[in-house]
Amino acid sequence: PDSYRSVANQFGVGKSTVGVAVMQVANAIVELLLSKVVTLGNVQVIIDGFAAMGFPNCGGAIDGMHIPILGPDHQGSQYINRNGYFSMVLQALVDHKGHFTN
């Protein structure tokens, strides 16, 4: 969650170098990993499935929860949730059959 300037200072490089690295990582994620993640699928089939269940114009059911983690050494305060413990948020989206889509 740091700024480019903060990351650049931590690693002794320029802000533009950080920007290039971020873009390289983002491109690698898109090229190598995007096809391996769960995808939304046929949106119209999902909308029709929810409509048949009495939920018109619904493209998915979404929920989230806090997953407890060990507090990180760096910027740990950013991981403390409203209940006072370290966590990361898990968000999930399912289709009309209860299959995870995201």
N, CA, C and O of each residue as an XYZ file, in Angstrom:
408
protein
N       0.804     -1.216      0.000
C       0.000      0.000      0.000
C       0.841      1.272      0.000
O       0.305      2.371      0.147
N       2.145      1.131     -0.163
C       3.025      2.308     -0.157
C       2.935      3.077     -1.472
O       2.450      2.570     -2.484
N       3.414      4.303     -1.424
C       3.505      5.112     -2.633
C       4.746      4.696     -3.419
O       5.639      4.034     -2.889
N       4.787      5.093     -4.691
C       5.975      4.812     -5.497
C       7.209      5.426     -4.848
O       8.277      4.813     -4.842
N       7.069      6.632     -4.303
C       8.199      7.316     -3.676
C       8.717      6.504     -2.477
O       9.925      6.338     -2.311
N       7.804      6.007     -1.656
C       8.197      5.232     -0.477
C       8.916      3.941     -0.876
O       9.943      3.585     -0.298
N       8.363      3.249     -1.868
C       8.994      2.008     -2.337
C      10.351      2.315     -2.953
O      11.319      1.592     -2.718
N      10.426      3.370     -3.730
C      11.699      3.759     -4.346
C      12.748      4.035     -3.275
O      13.892      3.601     -3.409
N      12.381      4.738     -2.230
C      13.326      5.026     -1.147
C      13.765      3.765     -0.419
O      14.932      3.637     -0.051
N      12.853      2.845     -0.209
C      13.195      1.598      0.491
C      14.197      0.757     -0.291
O      15.047      0.092      0.302
N      14.102      0.783     -1.614
C      14.965     -0.061     -2.432
C      16.075      0.701     -3.139
O      16.856      0.112     -3.886
N      16.148      1.998     -2.909
C      17.223      2.785     -3.490
C      17.158      2.923     -4.995
O      18.191      2.926     -5.665
N      15.944      3.040     -5.537
C      15.757      3.227     -6.975
C      14.871      4.439     -7.195
O      14.333      4.998     -6.239
N      14.715      4.848     -8.439
C      13.871      5.985     -8.767
C      12.400      5.603     -8.845
O      12.059      4.430     -9.000
N      11.526      6.614     -8.735
C      10.083      6.378     -8.819
C       9.695      5.764    -10.162
O       8.820      4.901    -10.227
N      10.347      6.211    -11.225
C      10.010      5.679    -12.547
C      10.379      4.196    -12.649
O       9.699      3.431    -13.333
N      11.449      3.797    -11.974
C      11.835      2.378    -11.952
C      10.763      1.553    -11.244
O      10.426      0.453    -11.683
N      10.237      2.083    -10.158
C       9.155      1.399     -9.451
C       7.937      1.283    -10.368
O       7.302      0.231    -10.432
N       7.619      2.358    -11.068
C       6.489      2.333    -11.996
C       6.650      1.276    -13.073
O       5.698      0.569    -13.402
N       7.856      1.165    -13.625
C       8.128      0.146    -14.648
C       7.963     -1.249    -14.053
O       7.376     -2.127    -14.687
N       8.476     -1.461    -12.841
C       8.373     -2.768    -12.189
C       6.912     -3.131    -11.927
O       6.506     -4.275    -12.131
N       6.136     -2.164    -11.478
C       4.711     -2.420    -11.229
C       4.018     -2.835    -12.518
O       3.233     -3.783    -12.516
N       4.289     -2.155    -13.602
C       3.676     -2.501    -14.888
C       4.127     -3.873    -15.377
O       3.327     -4.619    -15.941
N       5.402     -4.217    -15.167
C       5.891     -5.532    -15.574
C       5.180     -6.638    -14.791
O       4.799     -7.660    -15.362
N       5.003     -6.431    -13.492
C       4.308     -7.420    -12.665
C       2.844     -7.524    -13.100
O       2.316     -8.627    -13.240
N       2.194     -6.385    -13.312
C       0.792     -6.395    -13.741
C       0.633     -7.117    -15.074
O      -0.293     -7.910    -15.243
N       1.522     -6.851    -16.012
C       1.463     -7.529    -17.312
C       1.690     -9.028    -17.177
O       1.022     -9.820    -17.842
N       2.630     -9.425    -16.319
C       2.890    -10.847    -16.104
C       1.675    -11.532    -15.488
O       1.344    -12.661    -15.850
N       1.018    -10.856    -14.567
C      -0.195    -11.427    -13.960
C      -1.260    -11.638    -15.025
O      -1.894    -12.692    -15.079
N      -1.454    -10.637    -15.867
C      -2.464    -10.749    -16.920
C      -2.103    -11.868    -17.893
O      -2.961    -12.678    -18.245
N      -0.852    -11.923    -18.331
C      -0.443    -12.903    -19.338
C      -0.376    -14.326    -18.796
O      -0.761    -15.266    -19.492
N       0.108    -14.502    -17.566
C       0.366    -15.842    -17.049
C      -0.707    -16.373    -16.107
O      -0.957    -17.578    -16.082
N      -1.342    -15.507    -15.338
C      -2.239    -15.986    -14.297
C      -3.717    -15.766    -14.576
O      -4.552    -16.518    -14.073
N      -4.059    -14.763    -15.358
C      -5.462    -14.424    -15.543
C      -6.273    -15.598    -16.072
O      -7.417    -15.791    -15.660
N      -5.708    -16.372    -16.964
C      -6.438    -17.515    -17.527
C      -6.602    -18.650    -16.516
O      -7.385    -19.570    -16.749
N      -5.879    -18.599    -15.405
C      -5.949    -19.666    -14.404
C      -6.890    -19.346    -13.250
O      -7.138    -20.205    -12.404
N      -7.415    -18.129    -13.202
C      -8.347    -17.771    -12.135
C      -9.757    -18.121    -12.565
O     -10.029    -18.285    -13.754
N     -10.638    -18.233    -11.612
C     -12.031    -18.523    -11.906
C     -12.640    -17.315    -12.608
O     -12.410    -16.176    -12.202
N     -13.409    -17.559    -13.650
C     -14.004    -16.457    -14.403
C     -15.517    -16.439    -14.222
O     -16.115    -17.410    -13.759
N     -16.111    -15.337    -14.589
C     -17.536    -15.140    -14.379
C     -18.389    -16.112    -15.174
O     -19.437    -16.532    -14.683
N     -17.996    -16.479    -16.348
C     -18.790    -17.402    -17.157
C     -19.820    -16.665    -17.993
O     -19.658    -15.482    -18.291
N     -20.877    -17.366    -18.371
C     -21.938    -16.792    -19.197
C     -22.870    -15.973    -18.311
O     -23.684    -16.525    -17.571
N     -22.743    -14.671    -18.394
C     -23.480    -13.769    -17.506
C     -24.987    -13.924    -17.684
O     -25.721    -13.913    -16.695
N     -25.463    -14.068    -18.909
C     -26.908    -14.164    -19.134
C     -27.481    -15.426    -18.500
O     -28.587    -15.393    -17.961
N     -26.754    -16.528    -18.555
C     -27.213    -17.771    -17.912
C     -27.307    -17.575    -16.397
O     -28.255    -18.045    -15.768
N     -26.340    -16.891    -15.821
C     -26.346    -16.626    -14.378
C     -27.518    -15.723    -14.009
O     -28.222    -15.987    -13.035
N     -27.729    -14.656    -14.783
C     -28.847    -13.736    -14.518
C     -30.172    -14.480    -14.635
O     -31.057    -14.300    -13.797
N     -30.320    -15.313    -15.663
C     -31.554    -16.089    -15.833
C     -31.747    -17.068    -14.679
O     -32.869    -17.272    -14.215
N     -30.656    -17.672    -14.216
C     -30.734    -18.608    -13.091
C     -31.192    -17.931    -11.809
O     -32.016    -18.479    -11.077
N     -30.665    -16.748    -11.535
C     -31.103    -16.009    -10.354
C     -32.549    -15.544    -10.506
O     -33.306    -15.549     -9.536
N     -32.936    -15.141    -11.718
C     -34.312    -14.697    -11.954
C     -35.292    -15.829    -11.669
O     -36.361    -15.605    -11.101
N     -34.923    -17.046    -12.066
C     -35.784    -18.203    -11.808
C     -35.933    -18.479    -10.311
O     -36.906    -19.097     -9.880
N     -34.965    -18.016     -9.527
C     -35.008    -18.193     -8.070
C     -35.712    -17.024     -7.382
O     -35.850    -17.008     -6.159
N     -36.161    -16.038     -8.183
C     -36.854    -14.893     -7.613
C     -35.972    -13.679     -7.387
O     -36.359    -12.753     -6.675
N     -34.791    -13.675     -7.986
C     -33.868    -12.539     -7.863
C     -33.568    -11.974     -9.255
O     -32.523    -12.280     -9.828
N     -34.470    -11.155     -9.805
C     -34.255    -10.633    -11.158
C     -33.071     -9.671    -11.212
O     -32.757     -8.986    -10.239
N     -32.426     -9.640    -12.373
C     -31.304     -8.738    -12.641
C     -30.133     -8.931    -11.679
O     -29.412     -7.979    -11.383
N     -29.943    -10.134    -11.200
C     -28.849    -10.429    -10.270
C     -27.765    -11.201    -11.021
O     -28.048    -12.205    -11.673
N     -26.531    -10.728    -10.925
C     -25.421    -11.374    -11.616
C     -24.533    -12.189    -10.715
O     -23.541    -12.753    -11.178
N     -24.862    -12.271     -9.418
C     -24.063    -13.057     -8.491
C     -24.406    -12.716     -7.055
O     -25.016    -11.685     -6.770
N     -24.004    -13.594     -6.165
C     -24.165    -13.359     -4.729
C     -22.768    -13.160     -4.157
O     -21.864    -13.957     -4.410
N     -22.598    -12.091     -3.384
C     -21.268    -11.720     -2.901
C     -21.272    -11.655     -1.373
O     -22.259    -11.256     -0.755
N     -20.169    -12.047     -0.793
C     -20.000    -11.946      0.656
C     -18.507    -11.855      0.946
O     -17.670    -12.105      0.079
N     -18.199    -11.498      2.165
C     -16.805    -11.386      2.579
C     -16.648    -11.747      4.036
O     -17.619    -11.791      4.792
N     -15.423    -12.004      4.415
C     -15.130    -12.308      5.808
C     -13.670    -12.002      6.098
O     -12.847    -11.918      5.187
N     -13.362    -11.839      7.370
C     -11.985    -11.599      7.781
C     -11.307    -12.938      8.057
O     -11.832    -13.772      8.795
N     -10.136    -13.133      7.457
C      -9.321    -14.325      7.685
C      -8.199    -13.919      8.641
O      -7.374    -13.077      8.288
N      -8.150    -14.500      9.847
C      -7.078    -14.130     10.790
C      -5.696    -14.450     10.223
O      -5.501    -15.497      9.605
N      -4.747    -13.552     10.434
C      -3.364    -13.746      9.997
C      -2.436    -13.365     11.143
O      -2.858    -12.728     12.108
N      -1.173    -13.758     11.031
C      -0.152    -13.273     11.955
C       0.189    -11.853     11.536
O       0.319    -11.568     10.345
N       0.333    -10.974     12.495
C       0.626     -9.580     12.190
C       1.965     -9.419     11.505
O       2.972     -9.924     12.001
N       2.003     -8.722     10.368
C       3.269     -8.506      9.663
C       4.153     -7.524     10.435
O       3.653     -6.677     11.176
N       5.461     -7.645     10.255
C       6.409     -6.752     10.924
C       6.315     -5.330     10.397
O       6.500     -4.372     11.149
N       6.029     -5.188      9.107
C       6.006     -3.878      8.463
C       4.560     -3.428      8.273
O       3.773     -4.133      7.640
N       4.207     -2.283      8.805
C       2.871     -1.687      8.668
C       1.764     -2.598      9.174
O       0.690     -2.680      8.577
N       2.033     -3.279     10.276
C       1.061     -4.198     10.844
C      -0.246     -3.543     11.231
O      -1.294     -4.187     11.193
N      -0.204     -2.269     11.603
C      -1.425     -1.589     12.026
C      -2.459     -1.514     10.898
O      -3.651     -1.361     11.165
N      -2.018     -1.618      9.653
C      -2.948     -1.569      8.530
C      -3.741     -2.863      8.381
O      -4.690     -2.923      7.600
N      -3.354     -3.903      9.129
C      -4.021     -5.193      9.031
C      -4.889     -5.495     10.246
O      -5.408     -6.603     10.374
N      -5.051     -4.527     11.135
C      -5.897     -4.729     12.302
C      -7.322     -4.353     11.913
O      -7.574     -3.240     11.450
N      -8.248     -5.283     12.103
C      -9.626     -5.022     11.711
C     -10.397     -4.344     12.844
O      -9.831     -4.049     13.897
N     -11.671     -4.101     12.625
C     -12.477     -3.365     13.604
C     -12.662     -4.135     14.915
O     -13.034     -3.548     15.932
N     -12.402     -5.442     14.894
C     -12.510     -6.246     16.111
C     -11.192     -6.332     16.870
O     -11.118     -6.956     17.928
N     -10.143     -5.699     16.320
C      -8.882     -5.597     17.035
C      -7.878     -6.706     16.784
O      -6.883     -6.792     17.504
N      -8.099     -7.564     15.785
C      -7.096     -8.591     15.489
C      -6.628     -8.456     14.039
O      -7.298     -7.845     13.208
N      -5.460     -9.042     13.758
C      -4.887     -8.985     12.417
C      -5.687     -9.887     11.480
O      -5.994    -11.031     11.815
N      -6.018     -9.361     10.314
C      -6.752    -10.167      9.344
C      -6.597     -9.587      7.947
O      -6.164     -8.450      7.758
N      -6.967    -10.414      6.979
C      -7.112     -9.971      5.590
C      -8.538    -10.310      5.188
O      -9.114    -11.277      5.687
N      -9.103     -9.522      4.294
C     -10.483     -9.728      3.885
C     -10.540    -10.695      2.712
O      -9.815    -10.542      1.729
N     -11.410    -11.689      2.827
C     -11.709    -12.604      1.727
C     -13.064    -12.197      1.179
O     -14.036    -12.103      1.928
N     -13.135    -11.956     -0.113
C     -14.400    -11.635     -0.760
C     -14.671    -12.700     -1.801
O     -13.768    -13.079     -2.547
N     -15.899    -13.189     -1.864
C     -16.244    -14.246     -2.810
C     -17.524    -13.906     -3.543
O     -18.430    -13.284     -2.988
N     -17.587    -14.327     -4.810
C     -18.767    -14.147     -5.643
C     -19.162    -15.520     -6.175
O     -18.317    -16.259     -6.678
N     -20.460    -15.865     -6.062
C     -20.934    -17.155     -6.570
C     -22.066    -16.936     -7.564
O     -22.747    -15.911     -7.546
N     -22.248    -17.929     -8.433
C     -23.339    -17.858     -9.399
C     -24.609    -18.453     -8.791
O     -24.645    -18.747     -7.596
N     -25.645    -18.629     -9.605
C     -26.938    -19.119     -9.130
C     -26.890    -20.568     -8.658
O     -27.819    -21.031     -7.997
N     -25.823    -21.287     -8.986
C     -25.673    -22.675     -8.547
C     -24.759    -22.786     -7.326
O     -24.517    -23.884     -6.825
N     -24.258    -21.653     -6.852
C     -23.363    -21.664     -5.699
C     -21.910    -21.930     -6.058
O     -21.094    -22.191     -5.174
N     -21.573    -21.866     -7.360
C     -20.195    -22.069     -7.797
C     -19.442    -20.750     -7.717
O     -19.960    -19.710     -8.124
N     -18.228    -20.788     -7.198
C     -17.410    -19.580     -7.105
C     -17.068    -19.086     -8.509
O     -16.634    -19.849     -9.371
N     -17.276    -17.797     -8.707
C     -16.921    -17.187     -9.994
C     -15.826    -16.155     -9.831
O     -15.172    -15.793    -10.809
N     -15.609    -15.672     -8.611
C     -14.553    -14.704     -8.367
C     -14.274    -14.668     -6.877
O     -13.410    -13.915     -6.429
